[in-house]
Each structure stands twice: as C-alpha cells, then as structure tokens.
Amino acid sequence: MNQKKPWSGRFLKSTHHLMEQFSASVGFDYRLYRHDIAASIAHARMLSRQGIITQMDFDSIEKGLLEIQAEIENNTFEWREALEDVHMNIEAALISKIGEAGKKLHSGRSRNDQVATDMRLFLRQELDEICLQLTELQHALISLAEQEAETILPGYTHMQAAQPVTLGHHILAWNEMLQRDFERFQQCRQRINICPLGSAALAGTSYPIDREMTARELGFEGVSLNSLDAVSDRDFIIEFTAHAAVAMIHLSRVSEELVLWSSDAFGFVDLGDQFCTGSSIMPQKKNPDVAELTRGKSGRVCGDLMSLLMLMKGQPLAYNRDNQEDKEPLFDTVDTLQMCLGIFSAMFPGVKFNRDRMNAVAEKGYSTATDLADYLVRKNIPFRDAHEIVGKVVGYAVEQSVALPDIALSQLQNYCSVIEQDVYDVLDLRGSVNARDHVGGTAPKRVKQAAAGARKLLNARNSSSG
C-alpha cells in the first residue's frame, strides 16, 4: 500500500513504484536527520514567537521531534522510501505522533529552503571537524620537523638531486600546504554560515516570520539576502569540495614522497608496521598502503568536485530536482577527507627516518655544485662563467666517480685559479644548509624558528577555538 504523499492533493494517480525508487534520497540523506530536526525546532519556535502557531503546538512539535531523534539514534525509526527523503520521513512520523500540530510545522517554509538549511548545518559541523583534524596533523608534522631540523636530505627538482636541504625544512613545506588548506576552509565557513530558512520555495513567504531569530537559534552569522539564490545555488558545497580536492592533492603529494622514500631504492623512511601491509605471495614485502590509498582517494574527491560543477552548470533559477544529486558527492568528499586526515595523524608519530641513508645519498648527488658556483661569484667570477666552470668540475667528478668534497684542491684550481682551501667549507653538506640562513631558508636555525612560529600559530588557533 502506497504511503500518502504530502503533495498528493494535486494528483489523481499514485506514484509508480519505479518512480519512488528513482526519486528517493532517504537512503543517503538520512544522515541529515539531526540538522533537519534542529532546524525544524528553531523554525517552530519562531512560528510560536510570531503567533503563527500556539505555544502548545510548539511544545508538542519539539517534544515529538526529540522523540523521533531518539528513535533514529536507537535504530528503532522506520525509514520509508515512499516518503522520498529525510524531511518527509520525519514530518510524517511527527504528524503520526502528535496529530494536527505536526501539520502546522511546515508553515512558512518549503523543502527547498529546508534542505538548503540542513546542508549548511551539516557542512558547517563537518568542516569544523576537518579543521580540528588538520590542526592535529599539523601538530604531528611540526613535532617531526623539530626533531629533524638538522637532518640532511637531498632536495630534488625533476626527481634529480638538486641541493641539500634539511628534513625539517621539507616537512615544514608539507605543513605550509596544510596551513593554506586550513585558511581556505575557514574562509569557506564564513560563506557557509548564512541561513536560507524563510526563503521558502523561491519567493519567500507571506507569513510574518522572523528570519533573524531562526538564524540566531541555529548559530548562523546572518540570513541570505535573495530567496531565489538561497534555495537554488550550491556554490557553498562546490567551494568546500574544491578546497577539499586541493587538500587531498596535498596529501597525495605527501603520499607520493612517502611511497618513494619507503622504497628500497631510496630507503629514507620506515612507515611502521601498523600502517603497512604485506604481500599474499612475497614474504619480504612491506607495502605503504596508507600513502598509496590516499594517493588513489584523491582522484575520487576530484571526481566529486567535477560532479558538482556539472550538476550546477545548466540549472536555471530557482530550485531544480537536480540538486538532490549534490549530497552523495558531498558526503563522499567529507568522509574521504576525514578518513585520510585521521589516519595520517595516527601514522606520522611512528614514522622513522634513516638519517644516515639520506646523508649518504645527498653526498653522492653533487648537490653542493650550486654552492661552488656561489663561491666563485663571491670571488668576482660572473655567475654564468661560474656556472660553466662548475659544470666542468661536475663532469670530472662523474668521470672519476668521486664526490665534490673529495676532489683535490690542485685539481679544482685547474678549472679556476681563484679557488682556495676555504672552498671545502661550501662543498660540505652541513656548510651548504647552514649557509641558507634567511627567512624561509633551510638552515637548521631557521627551521627551528619556523617550527616554533608554526606551533605558536596552532596554539593561538586552539585558544581561539576553545
């Protein structure tokens, strides 16, 4: 037997069962129930305050909705596909529970502004959780950076050894990416935190509502200023998903380096047994699954973003049923990003770096060649000439299979007579990184200062949120 629809008065025939299956969203939008109930209570309180419903009606509505919430959380609530979505399921249950008062709840609103409000409440809450997770991961990275402030690591461009850097400096580069992600999410939150409730279907409502009251009740910073836009656009979801895609790309880049560094070819890092798996056939394998899965999951979040962009691109004002399709990509993005941030935060405290291996590889890569060129410039050799001279020196070192610091002074002087004994100070890895002693540089002293500054920023963030 078909469940009576809230809009059934217009129709002579009941909905086809395939149409019910095709149009139902309760299988995924049920997770909005808390936000839907909170928004409904705030709306009903406003209706009561404005004299649109009685105080007795409000008391019944609030009591009934809280009972429904308890049933949902106790897994005793019956979700009905025939009622399409979370909103109609809750409203039908409320009417069944409290009678006529339940039918008054929808006065002055539509499912259009109802769902837009629920989505903003949902995303605001999940975004706050994501920002907490980002902060936790940043704390873990900053602690590692402090520990590895003096560890020498070969820096790469084009995946070729370029110049030596400190591992702490490299880890703080990861932190900088996440810091920008956090800032983008915070800016996005400001645009999310606007209340569309009261916009009704598209044109507002003739009831004497108080939109500012419901906005305050729900913790919004303000109300939307155009009813057409408020119910129809999902750019706040697109914006969040775009920022989430960037964050996942950042995690994917970190993952790629961890995959490389944990390989036998590099041997720079051990990710810990708890966050790796083995092979079903090769007993020796220890696979960096967290990094590989995160690298793979970045693709699905980018796909979610593309789905949402395509969803909106052809829609005229105002609301269209297409927007039902915004939820699954959003939910998937939220779940994926939270899962990746959570497991990275759990993994990094146990990561172990092979400092000797990093140092040995840095020594083999002629990574202090630029330091030699800079040395010649300080001896009044034009940079382009210095570049050519050092290129010949490196060619000799490659031919002889010798590291730059191991080339005899007399041999170096064959390429340029101004070279003196002090050249070995700049050919040394430690001397190279110490020379980058400026803001943003890789010198250990600067890395420690940068880590302290980053930690201070996080502590201030924690204080303001507390």
Residue pairs with C-beta under 8 A, 6 or more apart in sequence:
2 14
2 15
2 82
3 80
3 82
3 83
3 92
5 11
5 15
5 82
5 83
5 84
5 88
6 88
6 91
6 92
6 106
8 14
15 82
20 81
20 82
20 84
21 81
23 84
23 321
23 324
24 81
24 82
24 84
24 85
25 84
25 85
25 86
25 324
25 327
26 79
26 80
26 81
26 83
26 84
26 85
26 86
26 89
27 81
28 327
28 328
28 331
29 85
29 86
29 115
29 327
30 72
30 79
30 86
30 89
31 86
31 122
31 331
32 86
32 115
32 118
32 119
32 122
32 327
33 69
33 72
33 86
33 90
34 69
35 117
35 118
35 121
35 122
35 125
36 86
36 87
36 90
36 114
36 118
37 65
37 66
37 68
37 69
37 90
38 121
38 218
39 114
39 117
39 118
39 121
39 197
39 214
39 218
40 61
40 65
40 90
40 105
40 114
41 61
41 62
41 65
41 66
42 197
42 214
42 217
42 218
43 105
43 108
43 109
43 197
43 214
44 53
44 57
44 58
44 61
44 62
44 105
45 58
45 62
45 213
45 214
45 217
46 209
46 210
46 213
46 214
46 217
47 53
47 58
47 104
47 105
47 107
47 108
47 207
47 209
48 54
48 55
48 57
48 58
49 210
49 213
50 207
50 208
50 209
50 210
51 208
52 107
52 108
52 207
52 208
52 209
53 61
53 101
53 104
53 107
56 101
57 101
57 104
60 98
60 101
60 102
61 94
61 98
61 101
61 102
61 104
61 105
63 98
64 94
64 97
64 98
64 101
64 102
65 90
65 94
67 97
68 77
68 90
68 93
68 94
68 97
71 77
71 93
77 93
79 89
80 89
80 92
83 89
83 92
85 111
85 115
85 324
86 118
87 111
87 114
87 115
87 118
88 111
91 102
91 105
91 106
94 102
94 105
95 102
95 103
96 102
107 207
108 198
108 200
108 205
108 207
108 209
109 197
109 198
109 200
109 205
110 199
110 200
110 201
110 202
110 231
112 199
112 200
112 201
112 202
112 231
112 232
112 318
112 319
113 196
113 197
113 198
113 199
113 200
113 201
113 227
113 230
113 231
114 197
115 323
116 196
116 197
116 199
116 230
116 231
117 195
117 196
117 197
117 218
119 234
119 237
119 326
119 327
119 330
120 192
120 193
120 194
120 195
120 196
120 220
120 236
121 218
123 192
123 236
123 237
123 240
123 330
123 334
124 189
124 192
124 193
124 219
126 334
126 338
127 185
127 188
127 189
127 192
127 240
128 189
129 338
130 185
130 244
130 334
130 337
130 338
130 341
131 182
131 185
131 186
132 465
133 338
133 341
133 342
133 345
134 178
134 181
134 182
134 185
134 247
134 341
135 182
135 458
135 461
135 462
136 341
136 345
137 178
137 341
137 344
137 345
137 348
138 175
138 178
138 179
138 182
138 454
138 458
139 455
139 458
140 344
140 345
140 348
140 349
141 171
141 172
141 174
141 175
141 178
141 348
142 172
142 175
142 451
142 454
142 455
142 458
143 349
144 168
144 171
144 348
144 351
145 167
145 168
145 169
145 171
145 172
145 175
145 447
145 450
145 451
145 454
146 168
146 448
146 451
147 168
148 166
148 167
148 168
148 171
148 353
148 355
149 166
149 168
149 444
149 447
149 448
149 451
150 166
150 168
150 444
151 166
151 167
151 168
151 353
151 355
151 358
151 359
152 164
152 165
152 166
152 167
152 355
152 358
152 359
152 362
152 429
152 430
152 433
153 164
153 165
153 166
153 167
153 170
153 268
153 358
153 362
154 161
154 162
154 164
154 165
154 358
154 361
154 362
154 365
154 367
155 161
155 162
155 163
155 164
155 165
155 170
155 367
155 442
156 162
160 365
161 361
161 362
161 364
161 365
161 366
161 367
162 367
163 367
163 368
163 370
163 371
163 432
164 362
164 367
164 368
164 429
164 432
164 433
164 442
165 433
165 442
166 433
166 442
166 443
166 444
166 447
167 353
167 355
167 358
168 444
168 447
168 448
168 451
169 441
169 442
169 446
169 447
169 450
172 447
172 450
172 451
172 454
174 250
174 254
175 454
177 250
177 253
177 254
178 247
178 250
179 454
179 457
181 243
181 246
181 247
181 250
182 461
184 243
184 246
185 240
185 243
185 247
188 236
188 239
188 240
188 243
190 221
191 236
191 239
192 236
192 240
193 219
193 220
193 221
193 222
194 220
194 221
194 222
194 223
194 224
195 211
195 214
195 215
195 218
195 220
195 222
195 223
195 224
196 223
196 224
196 230
196 231
197 211
197 214
197 215
197 218
197 223
198 204
198 205
198 209
198 211
198 214
198 223
198 227
199 224
199 227
199 230
199 231
200 227
200 231
201 231
201 318
201 319
202 227
202 228
202 231
202 232
202 317
202 318
202 319
203 227
203 228
204 227
211 223
212 223
215 221
215 222
215 223
224 230
227 318
228 317
228 318
229 317
231 318
231 319
232 315
232 317
232 318
232 319
232 320
232 323
233 312
234 308
234 311
234 312
234 323
234 326
235 312
237 308
237 326
237 330
238 305
238 308
238 309
238 312
240 330
240 333
241 301
241 304
241 305
241 308
241 329
241 330
241 333
242 305
244 301
244 304
244 305
244 333
244 334
244 337
245 298
245 301
245 302
245 304
245 305
245 333
247 337
248 294
248 297
248 298
248 301
248 302
248 336
248 337
248 340
249 298
249 302
251 294
251 298
251 340
251 341
251 344
252 294
252 295
252 298
254 291
254 344
255 290
255 291
255 292
255 294
255 295
256 291
256 295
258 269
258 271
258 288
258 291
259 288
259 291
259 292
259 295
260 266
261 267
261 268
261 269
262 268
262 269
262 270
262 271
262 286
262 288
262 291
266 357
266 361
267 354
267 357
268 353
268 354
268 357
268 358
268 361
269 351
269 352
269 353
269 354
270 351
270 352
270 353
270 354
271 288
271 290
271 291
271 347
271 350
271 351
272 347
272 350
272 351
272 352
273 286
274 347
274 350
275 289
275 290
275 343
275 346
275 347
275 350
276 286
276 287
276 288
276 289
276 290
277 286
277 287
277 289
278 285
278 286
278 287
279 285
279 287
290 343
290 344
290 347
294 340
294 343
294 344
297 336
297 339
297 340
300 332
300 336
301 332
301 333
301 336
301 337
303 329
304 329
304 330
304 332
304 333
305 329
305 333
307 325
307 329
308 326
308 329
308 330
311 322
311 323
311 325
311 326
311 329
315 322
315 323
359 429
362 429
363 403
363 405
363 429
364 403
366 394
366 397
366 398
366 403
366 404
367 429
367 432
368 404
368 405
368 426
368 427
368 428
368 429
368 432
369 390
369 393
369 394
369 404
370 390
371 426
371 427
371 431
371 432
371 435
372 386
372 390
372 393
372 404
372 423
372 426
372 427
373 383
373 386
373 387
373 389
373 390
374 386
374 426
375 419
375 423
375 426
376 385
376 386
376 389
376 390
376 416
376 418
376 419
377 383
377 386
379 418
379 419
380 418
381 389
381 416
381 418
389 415
389 416
392 415
393 404
393 407
393 412
393 415
394 404
396 407
396 411
396 415
397 403
397 404
397 407
404 427
405 424
405 427
405 428
409 419
409 420
409 421
409 423
412 419
412 423
413 419
425 431
426 432
426 435
433 442
433 443
433 444
434 443
434 444
434 445
435 443
436 442
436 443
436 446
437 443
437 445
437 446
438 446
439 446
440 446
440 450
